[in-house]
Amino acid sequence: MAAPATNATMQLPDFFEAGPRLRVFDPLAEFLGAARSGVIDYGYADVVKLAGHSCPTVASAYLLTRAALTALYPQAMPERGAIRVELRGQRLDGVNGVFANVVSLLTGATEDTGFKGIGSFFDRRQLLFFGADIRAQMRLTRVDTAQHVDATAHLEQVPGQARTFQLLPRCLGDSASADEQAEFRALWQARVKSLLIDHADDPAVFEVRA
């Protein structure tokens, strides 16, 4: 898997742009002139660039956060930087770190490495917590009202094809043919596409409870 030439262009699957988007208001972005009126628009391609890859975990983190924020702010634009995030899993367990990075991007919440604020304003630290005593996968709480929603992704509802996992070790071991590698990539992204296009608003897959 050699790196491409320096003049190579970025090419993402077309369905990345066909998926739902998330628009948030960030008062810090407005204050510093980073975005007009503080409005930031996110799409799936943005979280892929953050993670460096596209997989069911990255897709579910994006879609679950979007669903939770929509429920938490039913009549207003979600306010980035004013949301407390609690994750049931521990920071170093499984894919929790990848999941948290995506949630942090969309909500602005960080543990202690985020923006420390200007004076007493715009502090993004102490808003992200792991190992929370909750039944759901994630809880989002509005700092202004203390209202919260619990959210859980049920990825088992959209399983991958068995052929994907037959090809995976061959691709990792560099013994797969070019056709097999192409097939693996197509199958891998097919599951992501199904989540993003067919199930983005499916409550059986992305469960949110007030």
C-alpha positions in Angstrom: 0.0 0.0 0.0 2.4 2.7 -1.3 1.5 6.3 -0.9 0.3 8.0 -4.1 2.2 10.8 -5.9 2.1 14.2 -4.4 0.0 15.6 -7.2 -2.8 13.1 -6.6 -6.3 14.6 -6.0 -8.7 13.7 -3.2 -11.6 11.5 -4.5 -14.3 10.4 -2.1 -17.3 8.2 -2.8 -20.2 10.1 -4.2 -22.6 8.9 -1.5 -20.7 10.9 1.1 -22.3 14.0 -0.2 -25.7 12.4 -0.6 -26.0 11.8 3.1 -27.7 14.1 5.6 -25.9 17.2 6.9 -25.8 18.8 10.3 -25.8 22.6 10.8 -24.8 24.1 14.2 -24.3 27.5 15.7 -20.9 28.2 17.2 -20.7 31.5 19.1 -16.9 31.3 19.2 -16.8 31.0 15.4 -19.0 34.0 15.2 -17.0 36.0 17.7 -13.7 35.4 16.0 -15.1 35.7 12.5 -14.4 32.1 11.5 -17.9 31.6 10.1 -20.5 34.2 9.2 -23.2 34.3 11.9 -21.4 31.4 13.6 -23.1 28.8 11.4 -21.0 25.7 10.6 -22.3 23.1 8.2 -21.0 19.5 8.6 -21.3 16.5 6.2 -20.1 13.0 6.4 -17.0 13.8 4.4 -15.9 16.2 7.2 -15.8 13.4 9.8 -14.1 11.0 7.3 -11.3 13.6 6.9 -11.1 13.8 10.7 -10.9 10.1 11.2 -8.9 9.4 8.1 -11.3 6.5 7.1 -14.9 5.6 6.6 -16.4 2.8 8.5 -19.6 1.9 10.4 -18.2 3.3 13.6 -17.4 6.7 12.0 -20.8 6.8 10.3 -22.7 5.8 13.4 -20.9 8.5 15.5 -21.9 11.1 12.9 -25.5 9.9 12.5 -26.2 9.3 16.2 -24.9 12.7 17.2 -27.0 14.3 14.5 -30.1 12.5 15.7 -29.4 13.3 19.3 -28.8 17.0 18.6 -31.9 17.2 16.5 -33.9 15.8 19.4 -32.2 18.1 21.9 -32.8 21.2 19.9 -36.2 20.6 18.2 -36.8 24.3 17.4 -33.3 25.8 17.3 -29.9 25.2 15.8 -27.7 23.2 18.1 -25.2 25.3 19.9 -21.7 23.9 19.5 -19.6 24.3 22.7 -22.7 24.3 25.0 -23.3 20.6 25.1 -22.1 18.1 27.7 -21.3 14.7 26.3 -21.2 11.5 28.4 -20.2 8.2 26.9 -20.8 4.9 28.7 -17.7 3.3 27.4 -14.2 3.9 28.7 -11.8 6.1 26.6 -9.4 3.3 25.6 -12.0 0.5 25.1 -12.7 -0.7 21.6 -13.6 2.1 19.2 -14.7 4.6 21.8 -11.8 6.9 21.0 -12.7 7.1 17.3 -16.4 7.6 18.2 -15.6 10.3 20.7 -13.4 12.2 18.2 -16.4 12.5 15.9 -18.7 13.6 18.6 -16.2 16.1 19.8 -15.9 17.6 16.3 -19.7 18.1 16.0 -20.4 19.3 19.6 -17.2 21.1 20.5 -17.0 19.1 23.7 -13.6 18.0 25.0 -12.1 16.5 28.1 -9.2 18.9 28.9 -7.5 19.5 25.6 -10.0 21.9 24.0 -10.1 25.6 23.7 -9.6 27.1 27.2 -11.8 30.2 26.4 -11.4 33.9 26.3 -11.9 35.3 29.7 -14.9 33.4 31.1 -16.4 32.7 27.7 -16.1 29.9 25.1 -14.4 27.3 27.3 -14.7 23.9 25.6 -13.1 21.8 28.3 -14.7 19.6 30.9 -17.6 18.8 28.6 -16.7 15.3 27.5 -16.8 12.3 29.9 -16.1 8.6 29.6 -17.3 5.7 31.8 -20.7 7.4 32.5 -23.2 5.5 34.6 -25.9 5.5 31.9 -27.7 2.6 30.1 -27.5 4.3 26.7 -24.4 4.6 24.6 -24.3 8.3 24.9 -26.0 11.2 26.7 -26.0 14.8 25.4 -27.0 17.5 27.8 -27.7 21.2 27.1 -25.6 23.4 29.4 -28.2 26.2 29.2 -31.3 24.2 30.2 -29.9 20.9 31.6 -32.2 19.0 29.3 -30.7 15.8 28.0 -31.3 13.0 25.6 -29.9 9.4 25.6 -28.8 7.9 22.3 -27.7 4.4 21.2 -26.7 3.1 17.8 -27.8 -0.4 16.9 -25.4 -1.3 14.1 -26.5 -5.0 14.3 -29.6 -3.9 12.5 -27.5 -3.2 9.4 -25.0 -6.1 9.3 -22.2 -6.3 6.8 -22.0 -9.1 4.2 -20.2 -12.2 5.2 -18.0 -11.9 2.1 -16.5 -8.7 3.6 -15.0 -10.6 6.5 -13.7 -13.4 4.3 -11.8 -10.9 2.2 -10.5 -8.8 5.2 -7.6 -11.1 6.3 -6.5 -11.6 2.7 -6.4 -7.8 2.2 -4.5 -7.3 5.4 -2.1 -10.1 4.6 -1.5 -8.6 1.1 -2.5 -11.9 -0.5 -5.7 -10.6 -2.1 -5.8 -9.9 -5.8 -6.6 -6.5 -7.2 -10.2 -7.6 -7.9 -10.6 -9.0 -4.4 -9.3 -5.7 -2.9 -11.7 -3.7 -5.0 -14.5 -6.1 -4.0 -13.6 -5.7 -0.3 -13.6 -1.9 -0.5 -17.0 -1.9 -2.3 -18.5 -4.2 0.2 -17.1 -2.3 3.2 -18.5 1.0 1.9 -21.8 -0.5 1.0 -22.6 -1.0 4.6 -21.6 2.6 5.4 -23.8 3.8 2.5 -26.7 1.8 3.8 -26.4 3.5 7.2 -25.9 7.0 5.7 -28.6 6.8 3.0 -31.1 4.2 4.0 -31.1 4.4 7.8 -30.0 7.9 8.8 -33.5 8.6 10.3 -34.3 5.1 11.3 -35.1 5.0 15.0 -34.5 1.2 15.1 -30.9 1.9 14.2 -30.3 5.3 15.9 -32.4 5.3 19.0 -32.8 8.6 20.9 -34.8 9.0 24.1 -35.5 12.2 25.9 
